[in-house]
C-alpha cells in the first residue's frame, strides 16, 4: 500500500475556510481574544518555571500556537507551553544547557512528524491510563515543589534540582521567608480558588496578576516595600520576536555533535511522547464536547512542525493545552481561526506591553503555578485507581515515585514496562488449557459444529487425547501449554488433537512451541491434529511452513472432523 502524505496531513483550517462566514469570524475572534488573555500568565509562568524566561514562554505560545492552529487536525485545539514539559525542560537545561534543550526540541519535533507520517496517531492512545495518571501527578508535585522559593520570597540562589535536596534546602532557609512576598502569593491563591466559584467567565489568573501587580507597584512606590521580586528584577523583556537563528553548538571538550544527539535522545523521545499524549488527549476531550472528530496524524505533524520551528526563535517545547482548548470551546471558538487570533494577541502583548509584564510579582506567578499543579494532580483519578485492581494502582504509584525522585524518562519507561508485564500476566492467567481423554461435552459454550450428527460422534477415540486452548497462543502461554501437555499425557496415545477455536492469534514463540511439540510427538509415534484454526492463525502457521509439516489433512475446521481424522489414524495404525 502506497503511503500518501495527503492521507495523513489534512489541516482542519483549510477545510473550515471553504464554508467560513462573518458570524464564525466574530465568534472565533471573541474566543481567541479571551483565550489569549488566559494564556498570557500561563505562558509567562511556564517559561520561568522551565528555567528559561517569560519571553521564551510567550514566544513559544505565539509561534507554536499559530502553527498548531493553522496546520493541526483539530478545529479548536490551542497549542503552547504546558506544565507537563516543565520537569523535562528544566532537567535538560541543567544537564545540557539551552543548546541541548533546543536540539532536543527539534529532535522531538522530527519524531512527532514521523509519528504522524507513519500513522501512529492511534497507537499513542494505547499508553495505559495508570501510567498517564502516575507521571501527570508526579509532574504536578514536582511543579509545586519548584515554587516554594518564589512563593515565600526566600531568594535562594541555585535551588537543587533533586526533589529531596530541594526540600532540605527550603528547610534550611525557612528563616529567610519574606512575608510581603508570601502575602502576595497567598492572596493570589485566594483569588484563584474563590473567583471561579462566583464567575467562570472571568479568567482568575489574569485577575490575580492585575490585582497583585497593582498592589505590588503601590507598595513599592508609596510604602517603600521593595523586597517583592518582580519579573523585571530577574529577566529582560524583549520588545518583539527575535530573528530566527541556528542554535549555537558549543560542544564540551571531547564531545561531538553526534554524541550530544545520542545523549539527548531519551529526553527528546520523552518530549515527543508527552507532546503526542497531551495533544491527542486534549483533542479527544474537545471532540467529545463539540461533536467533531480530529485527525490524529495531522495533529501530530502540526505539533512536530511547531517544535521544529520554535527552537530557532529561542522557544521551548509546545503541545496542545487542555485548559486553553476548553476555554476556547466555552467562549464560542468554532474553527482554528480562534487559535490564530490567540497567537496574534500574545504577539501584541510582547510588542507593546513588555514594560507592564516586567511589573508582575514572582510570588503571584508562583501562586498560579501552584494552582496549575493542583489541577494536574489527578487526585480524583488516584482515588479511583485505588478502588480498582491493585496492579493498576501499583503501576501508577511506581510511575509517580520515579517521576518525583528520578526523572520523567525513567518513569515512563518503567511504567510502560510494568504495564506490559502486568498485561501479559493477566492475559496468561485468562488463557486456559484443558485436556480431555474420554468424551467432549457438546453443550459446553454451545459452540460445537454438530451438523446434525449424533452426539456419540463426540466420543474421543481410543489412544486419542484432546487439548483445548482458550485464549491467545503467545509466548506467555506457550510454555504453560507445553508443561500441561507433558504432565497430563497418558503415554499410550497415538493422536493428539489441539482445539484452537478460541485462539485469536499466535506469535512466533507459539509457532515454535507447536513445531517442537510436533517433532517430539513424531519421535514418539504420535500424530498431531489441529482443530478449529481461524484464518489468521492458519495463515501464520502456513507461512511458517508448519501446516505442511503437520499435514494439511491433519488441520480440520471443527472438532467433528478432527475426531474423525483421529479415528482414521488409529484404525490405520499410522
C-alpha positions as CSV (number, residue, x, y, z in Angstrom):
1,X,0.0,0.0,0.0
2,X,1.5,3.3,-1.1
3,X,1.9,5.9,1.6
4,X,0.4,9.3,0.6
5,X,1.3,12.4,2.6
6,X,-2.1,13.9,1.7
7,X,-3.7,11.0,3.5
8,X,-2.1,11.9,6.8
9,X,-1.9,15.7,6.5
10,X,-5.2,17.3,6.2
11,X,-5.3,20.6,8.3
12,X,-8.7,21.5,9.6
13,X,-8.2,25.1,8.8
14,X,-8.1,24.5,5.1
15,X,-11.4,22.5,5.3
16,X,-13.2,25.0,7.5
17,X,-12.3,28.1,5.4
18,X,-14.3,26.7,2.5
19,X,-17.5,27.5,4.3
20,X,-16.3,30.3,6.5
21,X,-18.7,33.1,7.4
22,X,-18.6,36.6,9.1
23,X,-20.5,35.1,12.0
24,X,-17.9,32.4,12.6
25,X,-15.2,35.1,12.3
26,X,-16.8,37.1,15.0
27,X,-17.2,34.1,17.3
28,X,-13.6,33.0,16.7
29,X,-12.3,36.5,17.3
30,X,-14.0,36.8,20.6
31,X,-12.9,33.3,21.7
32,X,-9.4,33.9,20.5
33,X,-9.1,37.2,22.4
34,X,-10.3,35.6,25.7
35,X,-8.1,32.5,25.3
36,X,-5.1,34.9,24.6
37,X,-5.9,36.7,27.8
38,X,-6.0,33.3,29.7
39,X,-2.7,32.2,28.0
40,X,-0.7,35.4,29.0
41,X,0.0,34.4,32.6
42,X,0.4,30.7,31.8
43,X,2.9,31.2,29.0
44,X,4.9,33.6,31.2
45,X,4.8,31.3,34.2
46,X,5.6,28.1,32.3
47,X,8.6,29.9,30.6
48,X,10.0,31.0,34.0
49,X,9.3,27.6,35.7
50,X,11.1,25.8,32.9
51,X,14.3,27.6,33.6
52,X,14.3,29.9,30.6
53,X,12.3,33.2,30.9
54,X,8.9,34.9,30.4
55,X,9.8,35.9,26.8
56,X,10.6,32.4,25.8
57,X,7.2,31.3,27.2
58,X,5.4,34.0,25.2
59,X,7.4,33.3,22.0
60,X,6.5,29.6,22.3
61,X,2.8,30.4,22.7
62,X,2.9,32.8,19.8
63,X,4.7,30.7,17.2
64,X,3.7,27.2,18.3
65,X,0.1,28.4,18.9
66,X,-0.1,29.8,15.4
67,X,1.4,26.7,13.7
68,X,-0.7,24.2,15.7
69,X,-3.9,26.1,14.8
70,X,-3.0,26.7,11.2
71,X,-1.9,23.2,10.4
72,X,-3.4,20.9,13.1
73,X,-6.0,18.2,12.8
74,X,-8.4,19.7,15.4
75,X,-10.8,22.6,14.9
76,X,-10.4,24.0,18.4
77,X,-7.0,22.9,19.7
78,X,-4.9,25.6,21.3
79,X,-1.2,25.0,21.5
80,X,1.6,26.4,23.5
81,X,3.9,25.6,26.5
82,X,2.3,23.4,29.2
83,X,3.0,22.3,32.7
84,X,3.8,18.8,31.6
85,X,7.1,19.9,30.0
86,X,8.4,21.9,32.9
87,X,10.2,19.0,34.6
88,X,11.8,17.6,31.5
89,X,12.8,21.0,30.2
90,X,14.4,22.0,33.5
91,X,16.3,18.7,33.6
92,X,17.7,19.1,30.1
93,X,18.8,22.7,30.7
94,X,20.6,21.6,33.9
95,X,22.4,18.8,32.1
96,X,23.0,20.1,28.6
97,X,22.2,23.9,28.8
98,X,20.0,25.9,26.4
99,X,21.7,24.5,23.4
100,X,20.8,20.9,24.5
101,X,17.2,21.9,25.0
102,X,16.9,23.5,21.5
103,X,18.4,20.4,19.9
104,X,16.2,18.0,21.9
105,X,13.1,20.1,21.0
106,X,14.0,19.9,17.3
107,X,14.6,16.1,17.6
108,X,11.3,15.7,19.3
109,X,9.6,17.7,16.6
110,X,11.0,15.4,13.9
111,X,9.9,12.4,15.9
112,X,6.3,13.8,16.1
113,X,6.3,14.4,12.3
114,X,7.4,10.9,11.7
115,X,4.7,9.6,14.1
116,X,2.1,11.4,12.0
117,X,3.5,10.4,8.6
118,X,3.6,6.7,9.6
119,X,0.1,6.9,11.0
120,X,1.0,6.3,14.6
121,X,-1.6,8.6,16.0
122,X,-3.9,5.9,17.1
123,X,-1.1,3.8,18.7
124,X,-0.2,6.6,21.2
125,X,-3.7,6.2,22.6
126,X,-2.7,2.8,23.9
127,X,-0.5,4.2,26.7
128,X,-2.0,2.8,29.9
129,X,-4.2,5.1,31.9
130,X,-2.3,4.4,35.2
131,X,1.0,5.4,33.6
132,X,-0.6,8.7,32.4
133,X,-2.0,9.4,35.9
134,X,1.3,8.5,37.6
135,X,3.5,10.8,35.6
136,X,1.0,13.6,35.5
137,X,0.6,13.5,39.3
138,X,4.4,13.3,39.6
139,X,4.8,16.3,37.4
140,X,2.3,18.2,39.4
141,X,4.1,17.5,42.7
142,X,7.4,18.5,41.1
143,X,6.0,21.8,39.8
144,X,4.6,22.5,43.2
145,X,8.0,21.9,44.9
146,X,9.7,24.3,42.5
147,X,7.5,27.2,43.5
148,X,8.3,27.5,47.2
149,X,11.3,29.8,46.7
150,X,9.2,32.4,44.8
151,X,6.1,31.9,46.9
152,X,7.9,32.6,50.2
153,X,10.3,35.1,48.6
154,X,13.4,33.3,50.1
155,X,15.6,34.4,47.2
156,X,17.7,31.2,47.3
157,X,20.4,31.1,44.7
158,X,20.8,27.8,42.9
159,X,17.9,25.7,44.3
160,X,18.8,22.0,43.9
161,X,17.1,20.1,41.1
162,X,16.7,16.9,43.2
163,X,13.3,16.7,44.9
164,X,14.6,15.7,48.4
165,X,17.6,18.0,48.3
166,X,15.2,20.8,47.2
167,X,13.0,20.4,50.3
168,X,16.1,20.1,52.6
169,X,17.3,23.5,51.1
170,X,13.9,25.1,51.8
171,X,14.0,23.9,55.4
172,X,17.5,25.4,55.8
173,X,16.3,28.8,54.5
174,X,12.9,28.9,56.3
175,X,14.2,31.8,58.4
176,X,14.6,33.8,55.2
177,X,10.9,33.9,54.4
178,X,9.7,37.3,53.0
179,X,6.3,37.8,54.4
180,X,5.4,40.5,51.9
181,X,6.1,38.2,49.0
182,X,4.2,35.4,50.8
183,X,1.3,37.7,51.3
184,X,1.2,38.4,47.5
185,X,1.3,34.7,46.8
186,X,-1.3,33.8,49.4
187,X,-3.8,36.5,48.1
188,X,-3.1,35.3,44.5
189,X,-4.0,31.8,45.5
190,X,-7.2,33.0,47.3
191,X,-8.3,34.8,44.1
192,X,-7.6,31.7,42.0
193,X,-9.6,29.5,44.4
194,X,-12.5,31.8,45.1
195,X,-13.2,33.7,41.9
196,X,-14.2,30.7,39.8
197,X,-16.9,30.0,42.4
198,X,-18.6,33.3,41.5
199,X,-17.8,33.6,37.8
200,X,-16.2,31.1,35.5
201,X,-16.2,33.6,32.6
202,X,-13.6,35.8,34.1
203,X,-10.0,34.3,33.9
204,X,-9.0,34.1,37.6
205,X,-5.2,34.0,36.7
206,X,-5.5,37.3,34.8
207,X,-7.4,38.9,37.7
208,X,-4.8,37.7,40.1
209,X,-2.0,39.1,38.0
210,X,-3.7,42.5,37.5
211,X,-4.6,42.9,41.2
212,X,-1.3,41.8,42.7
213,X,0.8,43.7,40.1
214,X,-1.1,46.8,41.0
215,X,-0.8,46.2,44.8
216,X,3.0,45.4,44.4
217,X,3.5,48.6,42.4
218,X,1.7,50.7,45.0
219,X,3.7,49.1,47.9
220,X,6.9,49.8,46.1
221,X,6.0,53.4,45.2
222,X,4.3,54.6,48.3
223,X,5.2,52.2,51.1
224,X,8.9,51.6,50.3
225,X,8.4,47.8,50.1
226,X,11.0,46.8,47.5
227,X,11.6,43.2,48.7
228,X,8.8,41.7,46.5
229,X,10.7,40.4,43.4
230,X,9.1,41.0,40.0
231,X,9.8,39.6,36.6
232,X,11.6,42.8,35.6
233,X,14.0,42.3,38.6
234,X,15.2,38.9,37.2
235,X,14.5,39.0,33.4
236,X,14.8,41.3,30.5
237,X,11.6,41.5,28.4
238,X,12.2,42.0,24.7
239,X,10.1,44.2,22.5
240,X,9.5,41.7,19.8
241,X,10.2,38.3,18.4
242,X,13.9,37.7,17.8
243,X,15.0,36.9,14.2
244,X,15.4,33.1,13.6
245,X,18.9,31.8,14.2
246,X,20.6,28.5,14.4
247,X,21.3,27.2,17.9
248,X,24.9,27.6,18.9
249,X,26.6,24.3,19.1
250,X,29.1,24.9,22.0
251,X,30.4,21.4,22.5
252,X,32.3,20.3,25.6
253,X,35.9,19.1,25.2
254,X,36.0,15.7,23.5
255,X,32.3,15.9,22.7
256,X,31.0,15.5,19.1
257,X,27.7,16.6,17.7
258,X,26.5,13.0,17.3
259,X,27.5,12.1,20.9
260,X,25.4,15.1,22.0
261,X,22.5,13.9,19.9
262,X,22.8,10.4,21.4
263,X,22.8,11.7,24.9
264,X,19.8,13.9,24.2
265,X,17.7,11.1,22.5
266,X,16.0,9.9,25.7
267,X,14.9,13.5,26.6
268,X,13.8,14.1,23.0
269,X,11.8,10.9,23.0
270,X,10.1,11.9,26.3
271,X,9.2,15.3,24.9
272,X,7.8,13.8,21.8
273,X,5.8,11.2,23.8
274,X,4.5,13.7,26.2
275,X,3.6,16.1,23.4
276,X,1.8,13.4,21.5
277,X,-0.1,12.1,24.5
278,X,-1.2,15.5,25.8
279,X,-2.2,16.9,22.4
280,X,-4.2,13.9,21.4
281,X,-5.9,13.7,24.8
282,X,-6.8,17.3,24.5
283,X,-8.1,16.8,21.0
284,X,-10.2,13.8,22.2
285,X,-11.7,15.8,25.0
286,X,-12.5,18.6,22.6
287,X,-14.2,16.1,20.2
288,X,-16.5,14.9,22.9
289,X,-17.6,18.5,23.6
290,X,-18.1,19.8,20.1
291,X,-19.2,16.6,18.5
292,X,-16.4,16.6,15.9
293,X,-13.6,14.1,15.1
294,X,-9.9,15.3,14.9
295,X,-7.3,13.8,12.6
296,X,-4.7,12.5,15.0
297,X,-2.0,12.1,12.4
298,X,-2.4,15.6,11.1
299,X,-2.3,16.8,14.7
300,X,1.0,15.0,15.3
301,X,2.5,16.5,12.2
302,X,1.5,20.0,13.2
303,X,2.8,19.5,16.7
304,X,6.1,18.3,15.2
305,X,6.3,21.3,12.9
306,X,5.8,23.7,15.8
307,X,8.5,22.0,17.8
308,X,10.9,22.1,14.9
309,X,10.4,25.8,14.2
310,X,10.1,27.2,17.8
311,X,13.7,26.5,18.9
312,X,15.1,28.7,16.1
313,X,13.4,31.6,17.9
314,X,14.6,30.6,21.3
315,X,11.3,28.9,22.3
316,X,10.7,25.7,24.3
317,X,8.6,22.6,23.6
318,X,4.9,23.0,23.0
319,X,1.8,20.8,22.7
320,X,-1.9,21.0,22.8
321,X,-3.2,22.6,26.1
322,X,-6.4,21.1,27.5
323,X,-7.3,24.1,29.7
324,X,-6.8,26.7,27.0
325,X,-8.6,24.4,24.4
326,X,-11.6,24.1,26.8
327,X,-11.6,27.9,27.3
328,X,-11.7,28.3,23.6
329,X,-14.7,26.0,23.3
330,X,-16.5,27.5,26.2
331,X,-16.2,31.0,24.7
332,X,-17.5,30.1,21.3
333,X,-14.5,29.1,19.3
334,X,-15.6,27.2,16.2
335,X,-12.5,26.9,13.9
336,X,-8.7,27.1,14.0
337,X,-9.0,30.9,13.4
338,X,-9.6,31.3,17.1
339,X,-6.2,29.8,17.9
340,X,-4.6,32.1,15.3
341,X,-6.3,35.2,17.0
342,X,-5.0,34.0,20.3
343,X,-1.4,33.9,19.0
344,X,-1.8,37.4,17.5
345,X,-3.0,38.8,20.8
346,X,0.1,37.3,22.6
347,X,2.3,38.9,19.9
348,X,0.7,42.3,20.6
349,X,1.4,41.8,24.3
350,X,5.1,41.1,23.6
351,X,5.4,44.0,21.2
352,X,3.6,46.7,23.2
353,X,3.1,45.7,26.8
354,X,6.6,44.3,27.8
355,X,7.1,47.0,30.5
356,X,3.8,46.0,32.1
357,X,4.8,42.3,32.1
358,X,8.0,43.2,33.9
359,X,5.9,44.5,36.9
360,X,4.3,41.1,37.6
361,X,5.4,39.8,41.0
362,X,7.1,36.4,41.0
363,X,5.1,35.3,44.1
364,X,1.9,35.8,42.1
365,X,3.2,33.6,39.3
366,X,4.2,31.0,41.9
367,X,0.6,31.0,43.1
368,X,-0.7,30.5,39.6
369,X,1.7,27.5,39.1
370,X,0.7,26.0,42.4
371,X,-2.9,26.1,41.2
372,X,-1.8,24.6,37.9
373,X,-0.1,21.8,39.8
374,X,-3.2,21.2,41.8
375,X,-5.4,20.9,38.7
376,X,-2.8,18.5,37.2
377,X,-2.6,16.4,40.4
378,X,-5.2,13.8,39.3
379,X,-6.3,13.4,42.9
380,X,-9.7,12.0,41.8
381,X,-8.1,9.6,39.3
382,X,-5.7,8.4,42.0
383,X,-8.6,7.7,44.4
384,X,-10.5,5.9,41.6
385,X,-7.5,3.8,40.7
386,X,-7.1,2.8,44.4
387,X,-10.5,1.2,44.2
388,X,-9.6,-0.8,41.1
389,X,-7.2,-3.7,40.6
390,X,-4.1,-3.3,42.8
391,X,-1.8,-3.9,39.9
392,X,-3.0,-0.8,38.2
393,X,-2.6,1.3,41.3
394,X,1.0,-0.1,41.7
395,X,1.8,0.9,38.1
396,X,0.5,4.4,38.9
397,X,2.4,4.6,42.2
398,X,5.7,3.4,40.8
399,X,5.4,5.9,37.8
400,X,4.6,8.7,40.3
401,X,7.5,7.9,42.6
402,X,10.0,7.6,39.8
403,X,8.8,10.9,38.2
404,X,9.3,12.7,41.5
405,X,12.5,11.2,42.7
406,X,14.3,10.4,39.5
407,X,13.3,11.7,36.1
408,X,10.4,11.5,33.7
409,X,12.1,9.4,31.1
410,X,12.8,6.6,33.6
411,X,9.3,6.9,35.0
412,X,7.7,6.5,31.6
413,X,10.0,3.6,30.6
414,X,9.5,1.7,33.8
415,X,5.8,2.5,34.0
416,X,5.2,1.2,30.4
417,X,7.3,-1.9,31.1
418,X,5.3,-2.7,34.3
419,X,2.1,-2.1,32.5
420,X,3.1,-4.5,29.7
421,X,4.3,-7.2,32.2
422,X,1.0,-7.0,34.2
423,X,-1.0,-7.1,30.9
424,X,0.9,-10.2,29.9
425,X,0.4,-11.7,33.3
426,X,-3.4,-11.1,33.1
427,X,-3.6,-12.5,29.6
428,X,-1.6,-15.5,30.7
429,X,-3.9,-16.1,33.6
430,X,-7.0,-15.7,31.5
431,X,-5.8,-18.2,28.9
432,X,-6.7,-21.7,30.0
433,X,-5.7,-25.2,28.7
434,X,-8.0,-28.1,29.2
435,X,-7.4,-31.8,28.5
436,X,-10.0,-34.5,27.5
437,X,-9.4,-38.2,27.2
438,X,-12.9,-39.8,27.1
439,X,-15.8,-37.6,25.9
440,X,-16.4,-34.0,24.9
441,X,-19.5,-32.1,26.2
442,X,-21.3,-30.8,23.1
443,X,-23.2,-28.3,25.2
444,X,-20.1,-26.6,26.6
445,X,-20.3,-23.0,25.5
446,X,-22.7,-24.1,22.8
447,X,-20.1,-23.7,20.1
448,X,-19.6,-27.2,18.6
449,X,-20.5,-27.5,14.9
450,X,-22.5,-30.7,15.1
451,X,-24.1,-30.5,11.7
452,X,-26.9,-32.8,12.8
453,X,-24.6,-35.7,13.8
454,X,-25.3,-37.8,16.7
455,X,-23.7,-36.8,20.0
456,X,-22.0,-40.1,20.1
457,X,-19.6,-38.8,17.4
458,X,-18.1,-36.6,20.1
459,X,-16.7,-39.5,21.9
460,X,-12.9,-39.4,21.8
461,X,-11.5,-42.4,20.0
462,X,-9.1,-44.8,21.8
463,X,-5.5,-43.7,22.1
464,X,-6.5,-40.0,21.4
465,X,-6.1,-37.0,23.7
466,X,-7.8,-33.7,23.2
467,X,-6.4,-30.4,24.5
468,X,-8.2,-27.1,24.2
469,X,-6.5,-23.7,24.3
470,X,-8.8,-20.8,25.3
471,X,-7.1,-17.5,24.6
472,X,-4.2,-16.1,22.5
473,X,-1.3,-18.5,21.9
474,X,1.7,-16.3,22.6
475,X,5.0,-16.6,24.3
476,X,3.4,-16.3,27.7
477,X,1.1,-19.3,27.3
478,X,3.3,-21.5,25.1
479,X,5.4,-22.9,27.9
480,X,2.3,-23.2,30.1
481,X,0.6,-25.4,27.4
482,X,3.8,-27.5,27.0
483,X,4.0,-28.1,30.7
484,X,0.4,-29.1,31.0
485,X,0.5,-31.4,28.0
486,X,3.6,-33.2,29.3
487,X,2.1,-33.6,32.8
488,X,-1.3,-34.9,31.6
489,X,-0.2,-37.2,28.8
490,X,-1.2,-40.8,29.2
491,X,1.8,-42.2,27.4
492,X,-0.4,-44.6,25.3
493,X,-1.7,-42.1,22.8
494,X,-1.4,-42.3,19.0
495,X,-3.2,-38.9,18.2
496,X,-3.1,-35.6,20.0
497,X,-5.8,-33.1,19.0
498,X,-5.3,-29.4,19.8
499,X,-8.5,-27.4,19.6
500,X,-7.7,-23.8,18.6
501,X,-11.2,-22.4,18.0
502,X,-10.6,-19.8,20.7
503,X,-7.1,-18.9,19.8
504,X,-7.4,-15.4,18.4
505,X,-3.7,-15.0,17.4
506,X,-0.4,-16.8,17.6
507,X,3.1,-15.3,17.8
508,X,6.5,-16.7,16.8
509,X,7.0,-18.4,20.2
510,X,3.7,-20.1,19.9
511,X,4.5,-21.3,16.4
512,X,8.0,-22.5,17.6
513,X,6.3,-24.3,20.5
514,X,3.9,-26.1,18.2
515,X,6.8,-27.1,15.9
516,X,8.8,-28.5,18.8
517,X,5.7,-30.3,20.0
518,X,5.1,-31.8,16.6
519,X,8.8,-33.0,16.4
520,X,8.6,-34.6,19.8
521,X,5.3,-36.3,19.0
522,X,6.7,-37.6,15.8
523,X,9.6,-39.2,17.6
524,X,7.1,-40.9,19.9
525,X,4.9,-42.1,17.0
526,X,2.1,-39.7,17.8
527,X,0.2,-37.7,15.2
528,X,-0.7,-34.0,15.9
529,X,-4.1,-32.8,14.6
530,X,-5.3,-29.2,14.8
531,X,-8.9,-28.3,15.1
532,X,-10.9,-25.0,14.6
533,X,-7.9,-22.9,13.4
534,X,-9.1,-19.5,12.3
535,X,-7.9,-17.9,9.1
536,X,-5.5,-15.5,10.7
537,X,-3.8,-18.2,12.8
538,X,-3.9,-20.7,9.8
539,X,-2.1,-18.2,7.6
540,X,0.6,-17.6,10.3
541,X,1.2,-21.4,10.6
542,X,1.2,-21.8,6.8
543,X,3.8,-19.0,6.3
544,X,6.0,-20.7,8.8
545,X,5.7,-24.0,6.9
546,X,4.1,-25.8,9.9
547,X,0.9,-26.7,8.1
548,X,2.8,-28.8,5.6
549,X,4.9,-30.4,8.3
550,X,1.8,-31.4,10.2
551,X,0.0,-32.3,7.1
552,X,-2.9,-30.3,5.6
553,X,-5.2,-33.3,6.1
554,X,-4.5,-33.0,9.8
555,X,-5.7,-29.4,10.1
556,X,-9.5,-29.5,10.4
557,X,-12.2,-26.8,10.6
558,X,-14.0,-28.2,13.6
559,X,-13.8,-30.9,16.2
560,X,-16.0,-33.4,14.4
561,X,-13.6,-33.6,11.5
562,X,-10.6,-33.7,13.9
563,X,-12.2,-36.7,15.8
564,X,-13.0,-38.4,12.6
565,X,-9.4,-37.9,11.4
566,X,-8.1,-39.3,14.7
567,X,-10.2,-42.4,14.3
568,X,-8.8,-42.9,10.8
569,X,-5.3,-42.6,12.1
570,X,-5.9,-45.1,15.0
571,X,-7.6,-47.6,12.7
572,X,-4.8,-47.4,10.1
573,X,-2.1,-47.8,12.7
574,X,-0.2,-44.7,11.3
